[in-house]
């Protein structure tokens, strides 16, 4: 018998709970596989926990440096994992921008990250 690992990353900061729920409830996610939704949830919860751990009390206070520092903090992960998380974060930030939570889109941020990689 094979035992599945059912460990789930828990959101440590209630201030982000509603935003996480709203994001994961988007209609465009209705036809995605449970594994894809789980991957999105893991990435967003990891990011939200990082923000909370670093004193960012609201998504309204999140800036590009917070996101860049988060990506630096996960640099020990496989490059495919980092690419996947970057893709998910870009989508998440497009959602935040369109919902007027933040002042820059995920596409603008992705461009910034790409330029940073070229310089670094």
C-alpha positions as CSV (number, residue, x, y, z in Angstrom):
1,X,0.0,0.0,0.0
2,X,1.3,3.4,-1.0
3,X,0.9,6.3,1.5
4,X,0.3,9.7,0.1
5,X,2.0,12.7,1.7
6,X,-1.0,14.9,2.7
7,X,1.0,17.6,4.4
8,X,-0.5,20.9,3.6
9,X,1.2,24.3,4.0
10,X,-0.8,26.3,6.4
11,X,-1.5,30.0,6.1
12,X,0.0,31.6,9.2
13,X,-1.6,35.1,8.8
14,X,-5.4,35.4,8.9
15,X,-5.1,38.9,7.3
16,X,-4.5,37.1,4.0
17,X,-7.1,34.4,4.3
18,X,-9.9,36.1,2.5
19,X,-7.6,37.1,-0.4
20,X,-6.4,33.6,-0.7
21,X,-9.9,32.2,-0.8
22,X,-11.1,34.7,-3.3
23,X,-8.1,34.1,-5.6
24,X,-8.4,30.3,-5.5
25,X,-12.2,30.6,-6.2
26,X,-11.7,32.4,-9.5
27,X,-14.0,31.0,-12.2
28,X,-11.1,30.4,-14.5
29,X,-9.8,27.8,-12.0
30,X,-13.0,25.7,-12.2
31,X,-11.7,23.2,-14.8
32,X,-8.1,22.9,-13.4
33,X,-7.0,19.7,-11.8
34,X,-6.8,19.4,-8.1
35,X,-3.0,19.1,-8.4
36,X,-2.8,22.4,-10.3
37,X,-5.0,24.2,-7.7
38,X,-2.8,22.6,-4.9
39,X,0.3,24.0,-6.6
40,X,-1.2,27.5,-6.9
41,X,-2.3,27.3,-3.3
42,X,1.2,26.2,-2.1
43,X,2.9,29.1,-4.0
44,X,0.5,31.8,-2.8
45,X,0.5,30.5,0.9
46,X,4.3,30.3,0.8
47,X,4.4,33.9,-0.5
48,X,1.8,35.2,2.0
49,X,3.6,33.6,4.9
50,X,6.9,35.1,3.7
51,X,5.2,38.6,3.6
52,X,3.8,38.1,7.1
53,X,7.1,36.8,8.5
54,X,8.7,40.0,7.1
55,X,6.3,42.4,8.6
56,X,4.1,43.1,5.5
57,X,0.7,43.3,7.3
58,X,-1.4,43.8,4.1
59,X,-1.1,43.0,0.5
60,X,-1.6,46.7,-0.1
61,X,1.8,47.2,1.4
62,X,3.5,44.6,-0.8
63,X,6.1,46.1,-3.1
64,X,8.4,44.7,-5.8
65,X,11.3,44.4,-3.4
66,X,9.1,42.0,-1.2
67,X,8.5,39.8,-4.2
68,X,12.1,39.9,-5.3
69,X,13.3,39.0,-1.8
70,X,10.8,36.1,-1.7
71,X,12.2,34.8,-5.0
72,X,15.7,35.1,-3.6
73,X,14.6,33.2,-0.5
74,X,13.5,30.2,-2.7
75,X,16.6,30.2,-4.9
76,X,17.6,26.8,-3.5
77,X,14.6,25.1,-5.1
78,X,14.8,23.5,-8.5
79,X,14.8,25.9,-11.4
80,X,11.6,24.4,-12.7
81,X,9.9,25.0,-9.3
82,X,11.1,28.6,-9.3
83,X,9.8,29.1,-12.9
84,X,6.5,27.6,-11.9
85,X,6.2,29.8,-8.8
86,X,7.2,32.9,-10.8
87,X,4.4,32.1,-13.4
88,X,1.8,31.6,-10.6
89,X,3.0,34.9,-8.9
90,X,2.7,36.7,-12.2
91,X,-0.9,35.5,-12.5
92,X,-1.6,36.4,-8.9
93,X,-0.3,39.9,-9.3
94,X,-2.3,40.4,-12.4
95,X,-5.4,39.4,-10.3
96,X,-4.3,41.8,-7.5
97,X,-3.8,44.6,-10.0
98,X,-7.1,44.1,-11.8
99,X,-8.9,44.0,-8.4
100,X,-7.1,47.3,-7.4
101,X,-5.1,45.8,-4.5
102,X,-1.8,46.9,-5.9
103,X,-0.4,49.5,-8.3
104,X,1.6,47.3,-10.7
105,X,0.6,44.2,-12.7
106,X,2.2,40.8,-12.7
107,X,3.2,41.4,-16.3
108,X,5.1,44.6,-15.2
109,X,6.7,42.7,-12.4
110,X,7.7,39.8,-14.6
111,X,9.4,42.2,-16.9
112,X,11.3,43.6,-13.9
113,X,12.4,40.1,-12.8
114,X,13.5,39.3,-16.3
115,X,15.7,42.5,-16.4
116,X,17.1,41.7,-13.0
117,X,18.1,38.2,-14.2
118,X,19.9,39.7,-17.2
119,X,21.8,42.2,-14.9
120,X,22.6,39.5,-12.3
